[in-house]
Amino acid sequence: MVKSGGFTTTRASIMARQKTAASSQKVSIPARHAKAALVKKGRRIKVINTHGTQVVDCWALNPDNLGEYMSLEHCRVSIERVCPRKGDVMVTNRRRPILKIMEDTAPGTHDTLLAACDRYRYELLGCKEYHRNCTDNFWEAMVELGLKPTELPAPFNLWQNTPVEADGAIKPNPPVSKKGDYIIMRAEMDLVICFSACPQDITSICGNKPRNAHFEIL
């Protein structure tokens, strides 16, 4: 059983609903939206930057207890660096392994510091109307899968070019990833994976034009 916030479902029912997507071995992450899937321990998740310019927010959670999730602050302590690289194991807020980075064609271009964008971020950037954002994308994708988390973990921002500068500054730099760049992560426990194709089109982190990406469960 998966229980969260009074909502109960079964892994079997979720797996049945995603069977069609899983059989194709490729799931599209539409620009400005998110997709989530259940992944069994030992399976690999390949995330592809289809166009080379798209930031993809990534979350991983324990499906039996959504209060346990990949925690970036715990990961930085565990791997002793700001940006994970091949061979590093990402851990949960209970310090248990959840994802291991097996391959990465664009090492050093990911972010573990910045929060997911939200409606308030876009209001501060001058938006007068509702702007799609990774925070709402996370909730939508999880509910679409049949789950109801009670909190939003910090995301692992794939291909987000915001390194810590020598003076300590963090700047929203344009993307440096290339078309077809990918990262492969292995599930170290049964987990729920969620990816959001970031809707950011005001700063330059997505090249000012959000695009789709995709992932495969191998």
C-alpha positions in Angstrom: 0.0 0.0 0.0 1.0 3.6 -0.6 -0.5 6.0 2.0 -0.2 9.8 2.1 -2.3 12.5 3.5 -5.4 10.2 3.9 -5.0 9.0 0.3 -4.5 5.3 -0.2 -3.7 3.4 -3.4 -1.7 0.3 -4.4 1.5 0.0 -6.3 -0.2 -2.5 -8.6 -2.9 0.0 -9.6 -0.3 2.6 -10.4 1.8 0.2 -12.3 -1.2 -0.9 -14.4 -1.9 2.8 -15.3 1.6 3.4 -16.4 2.0 0.0 -18.2 1.5 1.6 -21.7 4.1 4.2 -21.1 6.5 1.7 -19.5 6.2 -0.7 -22.4 7.4 2.0 -24.8 10.4 2.5 -22.6 10.2 6.2 -23.3 8.2 8.9 -21.6 7.9 12.4 -22.9 8.2 15.3 -20.4 6.2 18.1 -22.2 7.7 21.6 -22.1 6.5 23.4 -18.9 5.0 20.2 -17.5 6.0 17.1 -15.5 5.7 13.4 -15.5 6.2 10.8 -12.7 6.6 7.0 -12.6 7.2 4.1 -10.3 10.6 2.5 -10.6 11.7 -0.8 -9.1 15.0 -1.2 -7.2 17.8 -2.0 -9.6 16.2 -0.4 -12.7 18.0 2.4 -14.4 16.4 5.7 -15.4 17.9 7.5 -18.4 17.0 11.2 -18.7 17.7 12.8 -22.1 18.0 16.5 -22.8 16.2 16.2 -26.1 17.2 19.7 -27.4 20.2 20.4 -25.2 18.8 23.6 -23.6 16.3 22.3 -21.1 16.6 22.2 -17.3 14.8 19.2 -15.8 13.9 19.3 -12.1 14.2 15.8 -10.6 12.6 14.3 -7.5 12.8 10.8 -6.1 10.6 9.5 -3.2 10.0 6.4 -1.3 6.5 5.1 -2.6 5.7 3.5 0.8 6.4 6.6 2.7 6.4 9.8 0.7 7.8 11.7 3.7 11.1 10.0 2.8 12.7 11.5 -0.3 16.0 12.4 -2.0 17.3 15.2 0.1 19.9 17.5 -1.5 21.2 18.8 1.8 21.8 15.2 3.0 23.3 14.4 -0.4 25.9 17.2 -0.2 27.0 16.0 3.2 27.2 12.4 1.9 29.1 13.0 -1.3 31.1 16.0 0.0 30.5 18.2 -3.0 27.9 20.6 -4.4 27.5 18.9 -7.8 27.2 15.1 -8.0 29.2 13.1 -10.5 29.4 9.6 -11.9 29.5 7.0 -9.1 28.0 9.3 -6.5 25.0 7.9 -4.5 22.2 10.3 -3.7 20.5 9.7 -0.3 17.2 10.4 1.4 16.4 12.5 4.4 16.9 9.3 6.3 20.4 9.0 4.7 19.5 5.9 2.8 20.7 5.4 -0.8 18.0 6.2 -3.3 19.7 6.9 -6.7 23.2 6.2 -8.0 24.6 8.1 -10.9 25.9 5.5 -13.4 26.6 7.7 -16.5 26.6 11.4 -17.2 27.5 13.0 -20.5 27.5 16.6 -19.1 29.2 16.3 -15.7 29.3 19.4 -13.5 26.3 21.1 -15.2 23.7 20.1 -12.6 22.5 22.1 -9.6 21.6 21.0 -6.0 21.2 24.5 -4.4 18.2 26.3 -6.0 14.6 25.7 -5.0 12.0 24.8 -7.6 10.5 27.8 -9.3 7.0 28.7 -8.1 4.3 31.3 -8.7 5.9 33.7 -6.3 9.3 33.5 -8.1 7.6 34.6 -11.3 5.6 37.3 -9.5 9.0 38.7 -8.3 10.2 38.5 -11.9 7.4 40.7 -13.0 4.6 38.3 -14.1 1.2 39.7 -13.6 -0.7 36.5 -14.5 -0.2 32.9 -13.5 2.9 31.3 -14.8 3.5 27.6 -15.0 6.1 26.4 -12.5 8.0 23.4 -11.3 6.4 23.4 -7.9 2.9 23.1 -9.3 4.2 20.6 -11.9 5.4 18.3 -9.2 2.0 18.2 -7.5 0.2 17.7 -10.8 2.4 14.8 -11.9 2.2 13.1 -8.5 -1.6 13.4 -8.4 -1.8 12.2 -12.0 0.1 9.1 -10.9 -2.3 8.5 -8.0 -0.2 9.8 -5.2 -0.6 12.8 -2.8 2.6 14.0 -1.1 2.4 16.3 1.9 5.5 18.4 1.1 7.7 19.5 -1.7 11.4 18.3 -1.5 14.2 20.4 -3.0 14.8 19.3 -6.6 18.0 18.0 -8.2 18.1 20.4 -11.2 19.6 18.5 -14.1 21.5 20.7 -16.6 20.9 23.9 -14.7 24.0 26.0 -15.2 24.2 27.9 -11.9 27.7 27.2 -10.5 28.9 28.9 -7.3 31.2 31.7 -8.5 34.5 32.5 -6.8 32.9 35.3 -4.9 30.1 33.1 -3.7 27.5 34.4 -6.2 25.0 32.1 -7.9 23.9 33.3 -11.3 21.3 32.0 -13.8 23.7 31.3 -16.6 22.6 30.1 -20.1 22.6 26.3 -20.7 25.9 24.6 -21.8 24.4 21.1 -22.3 24.2 19.7 -25.8 21.4 18.1 -27.7 21.1 14.5 -26.7 23.0 14.8 -23.4 21.8 12.3 -20.9 22.3 11.1 -17.3 21.6 7.5 -16.2 20.7 6.9 -12.6 20.1 3.5 -10.9 17.2 3.1 -8.4 18.8 2.0 -5.1 15.3 1.3 -3.7 11.8 1.1 -5.1 11.0 4.7 -5.8 8.8 7.3 -7.4 10.7 9.4 -9.9 9.3 12.8 -11.0 10.7 15.1 -13.7 9.6 18.6 -14.6 10.7 20.4 -17.9 11.2 23.7 -16.2 8.9 26.5 -17.5 11.5 29.3 -16.9 11.4 31.6 -19.8 12.4 34.9 -18.1 15.9 34.1 -17.0 18.3 32.4 -19.4 18.7 29.0 -17.7 16.5 27.2 -20.3 17.7 29.4 -23.2 14.6 31.5 -22.7 12.5 28.9 -24.5 11.3 25.8 -22.5 11.3 22.6 -24.5 10.3 19.0 -23.9 12.7 16.3 -22.6 12.2 12.6 -22.1 13.2 9.7 -19.9 13.4 5.9 -20.3 13.2 3.2 -17.6 15.7 0.6 -18.6 
